[in-house]
């Protein structure tokens, strides 16, 4: 099995301040393993907490441990990597069924993780009835779809793929949203920077990619987690403020009669940035016009239908 698929990452415990994202094994990945447990399954060979040997009391001549590896996510040579209490990370064993899957379907389980179509569990069993034991395959897919790398592919909004590696289904907006929250929660546990601004930007990119109205999108992704819902509201507030600035910039640009470069220079802005803001404003204006036209057309059709029914009723009378 490839190196990328050999270490299935397990969820990290989130600090008290991090939002508790919804369970992703069913909501975010949905690979149609109906019997799979809701709680994460511990991976075979996962490292156990190690007790440090020797006395707990310190002293001048206390010997420092040698040859310890830095924990995952800690750069070598950093204070954390050189800390005496840094515990070594034992290599994790990959589930045998995942090794088989990576060999059979490297385009799904290899160097790049692809979101899996719903029903892939049954597809694999049907394609290899004598190769995989049902329960072992269920556990293996559960480990795979709960890994951080898999959730990152879901959070990116990639399409779901079948066994042949063909995209067959769009990722549901709520699955993208919950995967974003879960990846954020895991990274926040070991991050040294504030990841919230990036999370809010990605939330709004996912919302725009969904093509839904704000009301429809919110109805899909809201959860019982008040902290996660608050982050979404903050993201929408930033999105609305950005939209207002873009629209004002578009009006000023159109009224100026200047070229993009001259207009940007006049306001001390970068032409490329101005161009991006103007393009966003134009796309939103076009989308709003299309939505208004569709609404007007639907209203006209409904009125015409009502008039026809009224005429028919009058003639019958």
VEXDREN-2710 file (C-alpha; in Angstrom, 1 decimal):
% VEXDREN-2710
k/r/px/py/pz
1/UNK/0.0/0.0/0.0
2/UNK/1.2/3.5/-0.7
3/UNK/2.8/5.5/2.0
4/UNK/-0.1/8.0/1.9
5/UNK/-2.6/5.4/2.7
6/UNK/-0.6/3.6/5.3
7/UNK/-1.2/6.0/8.2
8/UNK/-4.9/6.5/8.8
9/UNK/-5.3/9.5/11.1
10/UNK/-7.7/9.3/13.9
11/UNK/-9.7/12.3/15.3
12/UNK/-7.8/14.4/17.8
13/UNK/-9.4/15.5/21.0
14/UNK/-10.6/19.1/20.6
15/UNK/-9.9/21.8/23.2
16/UNK/-12.8/23.1/25.2
17/UNK/-13.0/26.2/23.0
18/UNK/-13.2/24.4/19.7
19/UNK/-16.7/23.7/18.2
20/UNK/-17.7/20.1/18.4
21/UNK/-18.4/19.3/14.8
22/UNK/-21.1/16.7/14.0
23/UNK/-20.2/13.1/13.7
24/UNK/-18.7/12.8/10.3
25/UNK/-18.8/9.0/9.8
26/UNK/-22.4/9.2/8.6
27/UNK/-23.1/12.8/7.8
28/UNK/-20.0/13.9/6.1
29/UNK/-18.8/10.8/4.2
30/UNK/-21.9/8.7/3.7
31/UNK/-20.3/5.8/1.9
32/UNK/-23.3/3.5/2.4
33/UNK/-22.0/1.2/5.1
34/UNK/-25.3/1.0/7.0
35/UNK/-24.0/-1.3/9.6
36/UNK/-21.0/0.8/10.4
37/UNK/-20.9/2.0/14.1
38/UNK/-21.5/5.7/14.8
39/UNK/-18.5/5.9/17.1
40/UNK/-15.0/5.9/15.6
41/UNK/-13.3/2.5/15.6
42/UNK/-9.8/2.4/17.1
43/UNK/-7.3/1.5/14.4
44/UNK/-5.3/-1.7/14.8
45/UNK/-1.8/-1.0/16.1
46/UNK/-2.6/2.6/17.2
47/UNK/0.0/3.8/19.6
48/UNK/-0.9/3.8/23.3
49/UNK/0.1/6.4/25.8
50/UNK/3.5/5.7/27.1
51/UNK/4.7/6.2/30.7
52/UNK/8.0/7.9/31.1
53/UNK/10.5/5.8/33.1
54/UNK/12.5/6.9/36.1
55/UNK/11.6/9.1/39.0
56/UNK/9.3/12.0/38.6
57/UNK/11.5/14.2/40.7
58/UNK/13.9/16.5/38.9
59/UNK/17.5/17.1/39.6
60/UNK/20.6/18.6/38.2
61/UNK/22.0/15.4/36.8
62/UNK/18.7/14.2/35.4
63/UNK/19.5/12.5/32.1
64/UNK/17.8/13.9/29.0
65/UNK/16.2/11.3/26.6
66/UNK/18.1/10.9/23.4
67/UNK/17.0/10.1/19.9
68/UNK/13.3/10.9/20.3
69/UNK/11.4/11.8/17.2
70/UNK/9.3/15.0/17.1
71/UNK/5.6/14.5/17.3
72/UNK/3.5/14.9/14.2
73/UNK/3.0/18.5/13.2
74/UNK/6.1/19.7/15.2
75/UNK/9.1/20.8/13.1
76/UNK/12.5/19.3/14.0
77/UNK/14.7/21.6/15.9
78/UNK/11.7/23.5/17.4
79/UNK/11.4/23.8/21.2
80/UNK/8.5/21.4/21.1
81/UNK/10.6/18.8/19.2
82/UNK/13.5/19.2/21.6
83/UNK/11.3/19.1/24.8
84/UNK/12.4/16.3/27.2
85/UNK/8.9/15.2/27.7
86/UNK/8.2/14.7/24.0
87/UNK/6.9/11.1/23.6
88/UNK/8.0/9.1/20.5
89/UNK/5.3/8.2/18.0
90/UNK/5.1/4.5/17.3
91/UNK/4.3/3.7/13.6
92/UNK/0.7/2.8/13.0
93/UNK/-0.3/-0.4/11.3
94/UNK/-2.7/0.0/8.4
95/UNK/-5.7/-2.2/8.2
96/UNK/-5.1/-5.2/5.9
97/UNK/-8.3/-4.5/4.0
98/UNK/-7.1/-1.0/3.3
99/UNK/-3.8/-2.3/1.9
100/UNK/-5.8/-4.5/-0.4
101/UNK/-8.0/-1.6/-1.5
102/UNK/-5.0/0.6/-2.2
103/UNK/-3.5/-2.1/-4.4
104/UNK/-6.8/-2.6/-6.2
105/UNK/-7.9/1.0/-6.5
106/UNK/-4.9/3.3/-6.2
107/UNK/-6.9/6.1/-7.8
108/UNK/-9.2/6.1/-4.8
109/UNK/-7.1/4.9/-1.8
110/UNK/-3.6/5.7/-3.0
111/UNK/-1.6/8.9/-3.1
112/UNK/-4.7/11.0/-3.4
113/UNK/-7.9/10.2/-1.5
114/UNK/-11.1/10.7/-3.5
115/UNK/-14.6/11.0/-2.0
116/UNK/-16.4/7.7/-2.4
117/UNK/-19.8/7.3/-3.9
118/UNK/-22.6/6.2/-1.7
119/UNK/-23.0/2.5/-2.0
120/UNK/-19.3/1.8/-2.5
121/UNK/-19.4/-0.7/0.3
122/UNK/-21.8/-2.9/-1.6
123/UNK/-20.0/-2.3/-4.9
124/UNK/-16.7/-3.6/-3.4
125/UNK/-18.3/-6.7/-2.0
126/UNK/-20.0/-7.4/-5.3
127/UNK/-16.8/-6.9/-7.2
128/UNK/-14.7/-9.1/-4.8
129/UNK/-17.1/-11.6/-3.1
130/UNK/-14.3/-13.9/-2.1
131/UNK/-11.6/-11.3/-1.2
132/UNK/-13.1/-9.2/1.6
133/UNK/-14.8/-10.3/4.8
134/UNK/-17.8/-8.1/5.3
135/UNK/-17.0/-6.9/8.8
136/UNK/-13.4/-6.3/8.0
137/UNK/-14.3/-4.2/5.0
138/UNK/-16.8/-2.2/7.1
139/UNK/-14.2/-1.4/9.7
140/UNK/-11.6/-0.5/7.0
141/UNK/-13.9/1.9/5.2
142/UNK/-14.9/3.4/8.5
143/UNK/-11.2/4.1/9.3
144/UNK/-10.6/5.5/5.8
145/UNK/-13.6/7.8/5.7
146/UNK/-12.9/9.2/9.2
147/UNK/-9.2/10.0/8.4
148/UNK/-8.3/13.7/8.2
149/UNK/-7.0/13.3/4.6
150/UNK/-10.3/11.9/3.4
151/UNK/-12.3/14.6/5.2
152/UNK/-10.0/17.2/3.5
153/UNK/-11.1/15.9/0.1
154/UNK/-14.7/16.1/1.2
155/UNK/-14.2/19.6/2.5
156/UNK/-12.7/20.6/-0.8
157/UNK/-16.0/19.9/-2.5
158/UNK/-14.6/17.2/-4.7
159/UNK/-17.2/14.9/-6.4
160/UNK/-17.9/11.4/-5.2
161/UNK/-16.2/8.7/-7.3
162/UNK/-17.1/5.1/-8.2
163/UNK/-14.7/2.1/-8.3
164/UNK/-13.5/3.1/-11.7
165/UNK/-12.5/6.5/-10.5
166/UNK/-15.2/8.3/-12.3
167/UNK/-17.0/11.3/-10.7
168/UNK/-20.6/10.2/-10.4
169/UNK/-22.2/12.5/-7.8
170/UNK/-21.9/16.0/-6.4
171/UNK/-20.9/16.3/-2.7
172/UNK/-23.9/17.4/-0.6
173/UNK/-23.4/21.0/0.8
174/UNK/-24.0/19.8/4.3
175/UNK/-21.3/17.1/4.0
176/UNK/-18.8/19.7/2.8
177/UNK/-19.7/22.0/5.6
178/UNK/-19.4/19.4/8.4
179/UNK/-16.1/18.2/6.9
180/UNK/-14.8/21.7/7.0
181/UNK/-15.7/22.0/10.7
182/UNK/-14.2/18.6/11.6
183/UNK/-10.9/19.3/9.8
184/UNK/-10.8/22.7/11.6
185/UNK/-11.4/21.0/15.0
186/UNK/-8.6/18.5/14.4
187/UNK/-6.1/21.1/13.2
188/UNK/-6.9/23.6/15.9
189/UNK/-5.7/21.1/18.6
190/UNK/-2.1/21.5/17.4
191/UNK/-2.2/24.8/15.5
192/UNK/-0.1/27.8/16.6
193/UNK/-2.1/30.3/14.6
194/UNK/-5.8/31.4/14.5
195/UNK/-7.5/29.2/11.9
196/UNK/-10.9/30.8/12.2
197/UNK/-10.4/33.4/9.3
198/UNK/-9.5/30.6/6.9
199/UNK/-12.4/28.5/8.1
200/UNK/-14.9/31.4/7.5
201/UNK/-13.5/32.0/4.0
202/UNK/-13.8/28.4/3.1
203/UNK/-17.3/28.2/4.5
204/UNK/-18.3/31.1/2.2
205/UNK/-16.6/29.5/-0.8
206/UNK/-18.5/26.3/-0.2
207/UNK/-21.7/28.3/0.2
208/UNK/-21.2/30.1/-3.1
209/UNK/-20.3/26.8/-4.8
210/UNK/-23.5/25.3/-3.7
211/UNK/-25.6/27.7/-5.7
212/UNK/-28.2/27.9/-2.9
213/UNK/-29.8/30.9/-1.3
214/UNK/-28.6/31.8/2.1
215/UNK/-31.8/30.6/3.7
216/UNK/-31.7/27.2/1.9
217/UNK/-28.0/26.7/2.7
218/UNK/-28.4/27.6/6.4
219/UNK/-31.4/25.2/6.7
220/UNK/-29.1/22.3/5.4
221/UNK/-26.0/22.9/7.5
222/UNK/-27.2/24.2/10.9
223/UNK/-26.6/21.8/13.7
224/UNK/-27.1/21.5/17.4
225/UNK/-23.6/22.9/18.0
226/UNK/-24.1/26.6/18.9
227/UNK/-20.4/27.4/18.5
228/UNK/-20.3/26.0/15.0
229/UNK/-23.5/27.9/14.1
230/UNK/-22.0/31.1/15.5
231/UNK/-18.9/30.6/13.2
232/UNK/-21.3/30.3/10.2
233/UNK/-23.1/33.5/11.2
234/UNK/-19.8/35.3/11.5
235/UNK/-18.8/34.0/8.0
236/UNK/-22.1/35.3/6.6
237/UNK/-21.5/38.7/8.2
238/UNK/-18.1/39.0/6.6
239/UNK/-19.5/37.8/3.3
240/UNK/-22.2/40.4/3.3
241/UNK/-19.7/43.2/4.2
242/UNK/-17.4/42.1/1.4
243/UNK/-20.3/42.0/-1.1
244/UNK/-21.3/45.5/-0.2
245/UNK/-17.7/46.7/-0.8
246/UNK/-17.6/44.9/-4.1
247/UNK/-20.8/46.4/-5.3
248/UNK/-19.8/49.9/-4.3
249/UNK/-16.5/49.4/-6.1
250/UNK/-18.3/48.2/-9.2
251/UNK/-20.5/51.3/-9.2
252/UNK/-17.5/53.6/-8.8
253/UNK/-15.6/51.9/-11.5
254/UNK/-18.5/52.0/-14.0
255/UNK/-19.1/55.7/-13.2
256/UNK/-15.4/56.6/-13.6
257/UNK/-15.0/55.6/-17.2
258/UNK/-11.4/54.6/-16.5
259/UNK/-9.5/51.5/-17.5
260/UNK/-9.0/48.9/-14.8
261/UNK/-5.3/49.9/-14.3
262/UNK/-6.0/53.6/-14.2
263/UNK/-8.9/53.1/-11.7
264/UNK/-6.8/50.9/-9.4
265/UNK/-3.9/53.4/-9.6
266/UNK/-6.3/56.3/-8.7
267/UNK/-7.3/54.5/-5.5
268/UNK/-3.9/53.1/-4.7
269/UNK/-5.1/49.5/-5.2
270/UNK/-3.7/46.5/-7.0
271/UNK/-5.3/46.0/-10.4
272/UNK/-5.6/42.2/-10.0
273/UNK/-7.4/42.6/-6.7
274/UNK/-9.7/45.2/-8.1
275/UNK/-10.4/42.9/-11.1
276/UNK/-11.3/40.1/-8.7
277/UNK/-13.7/42.3/-6.7
278/UNK/-15.4/43.6/-9.8
279/UNK/-15.8/40.1/-11.2
280/UNK/-17.4/38.9/-8.0
281/UNK/-19.8/41.8/-8.0
282/UNK/-20.7/41.2/-11.7
283/UNK/-21.4/37.5/-11.0
284/UNK/-23.6/38.2/-8.0
285/UNK/-25.5/40.9/-10.1
286/UNK/-26.0/38.4/-12.9
287/UNK/-27.2/35.7/-10.5
288/UNK/-29.6/38.0/-8.8
289/UNK/-31.0/39.1/-12.2
290/UNK/-31.4/35.4/-13.3
291/UNK/-33.2/34.6/-10.0
292/UNK/-35.5/37.6/-10.4
293/UNK/-36.3/36.6/-14.0
294/UNK/-37.0/33.0/-12.9
295/UNK/-39.3/34.2/-10.1
296/UNK/-41.1/36.5/-12.5
297/UNK/-41.5/33.7/-15.1
298/UNK/-42.9/31.3/-12.4
299/UNK/-45.3/34.0/-11.2
300/UNK/-46.5/34.7/-14.7
301/UNK/-47.0/31.0/-15.4
302/UNK/-49.0/30.6/-12.2
303/UNK/-51.2/33.6/-13.1
304/UNK/-51.8/32.2/-16.6
305/UNK/-52.7/28.8/-15.2
306/UNK/-55.1/30.4/-12.7
307/UNK/-56.7/32.4/-15.5
308/UNK/-57.2/29.3/-17.7
309/UNK/-58.9/27.5/-14.8
310/UNK/-61.1/30.4/-14.1
311/UNK/-62.2/30.6/-17.8
312/UNK/-62.9/26.8/-17.8
313/UNK/-65.0/27.1/-14.7
314/UNK/-66.9/30.0/-16.1
315/UNK/-67.6/28.2/-19.4
316/UNK/-68.8/25.1/-17.5
317/UNK/-71.2/27.2/-15.5
END
